[in-house]
Amino acid sequence: MAVYAIGDIQGCFDELQSLLELIQFSPQHDHLWFAGDLVNRGPKSLETLRFIKALGDHAISVLGNHDLHLIAAAHGYPINADDHTLDAILNAPDRVELINWLRQQPLLHHDAALGYTMIHAGLPPQWNLKLARQCAQEVETLLRGDRIIDFIKHMYGNKPKLWSKNLSGWKRLRFTVNCLTRLRYCDDQGELKFKYKGPPGSQPEEFRPWFELPKRKSKKLNIIFGHWSTLGKRNDPGIFPLDTACLWGGELTALRIDTTPPQWFSLPCSGKKTPV
């Protein structure tokens, strides 16, 4: 049995199939971890979602910001008028089944036996694994429950930007969502900085990638994440970024994590969108 973690697909279904052929994936024996953003912007979000759902217990995906956007759209939240890449899912006969499956996916996945933790974006420096799992589970409970529409109404927004143990209610939940699905840069105190999306070095010098903060309490974890298509390859201990810009003409990347050391596989992609 092999276990592979795969970066952001965003509806690039054909590239996913080519990558699975490259790694000789067996749906009967192997397992796939997906770092979120299964859908949106690419041409085949519906096919991607159906395929991963059909893998059953052989696949797990954490939720990314685009996945949450799909869940919100399915519950009446308005979509950008220029974005039609979710239409096929929203109009599909199995729409309810697909959205309900997506709502069951976690924001954080930890496997103690393999020694890896997977999220979509980042962790604030104050969070260790226990606190990160607790905060993630608080959001997951609402996503899976009867208060989903109330949650969606309060999910969007950039504040609060700094963790406090005294955060509660919607502010605490929104902070959790923003860290786990949107975070790239923050300052040394962990204040979230959403404006900057380019590669390290393009941001103001007082801000750092979340994983470079010296007092980060999750330093001992091996963290798999996506979301940051401009990040590039890294050699930081315990950091495994998997969004290698498939959508934008980069690569689609898989990391085999049941071997020591882990093994990287990458497939060049023609790109479905012009980088912005």
N, C-alpha and C positions, 0 to 999 in steps of 0.2 A: 504493500500500500504506500502510495506517495501522497504528500500533502503540498499543494501549491497555493501561494497567495498571489493574487492578480490585481493590478492597478485599475484605475478608473476606465470604464468601458464607454460610458455615455452614449449608448446606442450603436456602437461600432461592432455589430454582431458578426459580420464577415471576418473582421480581424480577430475577434475572439475565437472563432472556429479555426482559423489558421494557426493561432497560437496553441490551441489545444492539440492540433495535429502535430505541431512542432515538438511538444513535450510528451506526445504519445499518451495523452490522458485516457484513462479507462473509467467510464462512469460507474462500472460495477465495483471497482477496487480502489480508486483514488478519490481524494477529497480536494475541494477547492474552497479557498477563502477569498472573498472579494472585499476590497477596501472602500466600497461605497461608490456612489454616483454611477449606478448601473445604467441610468437613462438620461435623456435630454440632450439636445443639440445634435447628436448623431442621427443617422437615417433609419435605424432599426431598433428603436427602444422597445417596441412591443415584442419583437422576436427575442431580444435579449432577456427581457423579464420572464417570458414564458419558458425559455430554455433553462434559466437558472432555477426557477421555481420547480421545474420538472426533475431536477437533480435530487430533490428531496433532502435526505440526511447527508448526502454527499457534498453539499454546498452550504456555506453560510456567508452572509454579507452583512457588514455593518452599514448603517444608514449614512449617506452623504447629504450635503445640502440640496443637491438636485433630486434625490429620492424624496426628501421631505417636501420639496416643492411639488412633486407629483402628488403626494398624499394630500397636500393642502389644496391643490387644484381639483382633485377628485371630490373634495368636500366643499367646493364652491368658492375657493379663494381665486381671485382673478389672475389670469396668465397674461404675460406680455403679448400684446396683439401681434407682434412680429414672430413669435415663437410658436410654430405649429408641430414641433417634433414630439409633443406628448399627445397629440390629437388621436393617433392610432390606438393608444392605450385607453384614453378617455372614452372612445367610441367603440371599444371592443366588446363583444358579447360576454367575455369572461372578465370584464373590467372589475367587478366587485370582488371576485375571487383573487385577482392579481393584487389589488390594492390591500385587501385584507391580509394576504400573505406578506406584503411589504411592511405593513404595520407591525407584524410580529418579529421583524428583524431587529437585532440589538443595535445600540450605539457604540458599544464596546464589547469585544470578545477577547477573553483571556483563556489560554490553555496552559495550565501549569505543567503538564507532562512534556509538551513540546517547548515550553519556555518562551512563548511569544504572546504579546498583547496587540490586538488590532483595533485601530480607530480610523476615522476618515481624515481628520485634520490635525488636532494637537491637544496638548494638555497644559493647563496653567501650572506655573512652578510650585504652587502650594499643594497640589494634589499628589498624593501617593496612590498606589493601586486601589487600596481599600476605599478611599474617598472618591476616586474616579468612578469606580463601579457603583458606589452608592448613588452618586449624582446621575449617572447614566440610567440606572434602574428607575429613578424617580420620573424621568422623562418617558422611559419605555412604558411604564404603567399607564400614563395618560394616553400615549399613542395607541395602546391596545384596548383602552376602555371606552366607556360611554361619554367621557368628557372630551373627546377628540376635537370637536369643533371649538369648544372654549379654549383648548390649548392652542389651536391654529391661530385664533384671533390674537393671541398674546405672544406667539412664537417669534415674529419678525421684529427686528430693531437691534441697534448697536449697543444699547445700555442695559445693565451696568457693564462697565469695562474692566472692573477689578474685583477679584474674588474676596469675599469676606465670609467667615463662618456664620455671620448674622444674616446673610442673604436668605430670603424666604419667598414663598409664593411664586408668582410668575417671573419675578426678577431672577430668582435662583434658577428656575427652569430655563429661562432665556439665556442666561450666562452659560449654562451647561451646553445647550444646543450650539451656541456660538463657538465655544471652545472645541467641541468634538466634531463639528462639521464645517467651520469657517476659519479657524485660527491659522495664521502663518507667523506674523511678527508680534512681539510685545516688548515693553521696556523692561528694565531690570526688576521692577516690582511686580511684573506680570500684567500690567495694563494692556488690554488688547488693542491692536492697531490694525484696522481692516483696510485702510486706504492703500497699503502697499502690497503688491502682488507679484512683483518681479523677482529675479534671482537675488540671493544674498550679495550685498554690495551695491544694490540699486536703491536701498532704503536709507533714510537718515541714520547717521552713525550711532545715535542714541537708542536705536531699536535693534533687536536681534531676532533671529529665528527662535521660535519657542523652545527648541531642543538645545539651544546653546546657552541658556541661562545657567549661571554657575550654581545656584541654589535649588535647581529643579529636583523635586522629591521623587520623580519617577526615573532617575538616572540609572537605576539598577535593572530596569525593564528592557527587554528587547521589543521595540515598538515598530509595528508595521503600520504605514499610513499612506494615504493618497493625497488628493486635493491640490497639490502644489506642482503644477505642470512645468513651471519655470525653474524649479529647484535644482535639477540636475543630479548627477550621481554624487553620493556622499560616502565618506569613510568614517563618519562619526560612530563610535562604539554604541551599539544598541539601537541604532537608527536605520530603518529600512524603508526609504521612500519609494513608492511604486507608481505614482502618476508620472509617466514619462511622455505625456503629451500625444497620445495616440490620435485624439481628435484633431489636433493641430498639425499633424504630419510628422510627429516624432516616432515613438515606438509604443508597443503594448508589451508590458513586462510581467513575467511570472517569476516568483521566487520559491524554490523548493525548500521547505523548512523542516522536513523530517530527516535531513542529512546534516552532518557536521564536516566542514562548514556548509552553510546553505548555498544552493546553486542558483545562479541567475540565468534567465532565458529572456531574450528580447526579439520582437518581431517588428521590422520597419513598417511604418504605416504611411499611406499616401496622403492622409489628412482629409477631413470632411468639412473643416471650417478654416477661415483665415484667422490667424491669431490676432487678438485685439488687446 
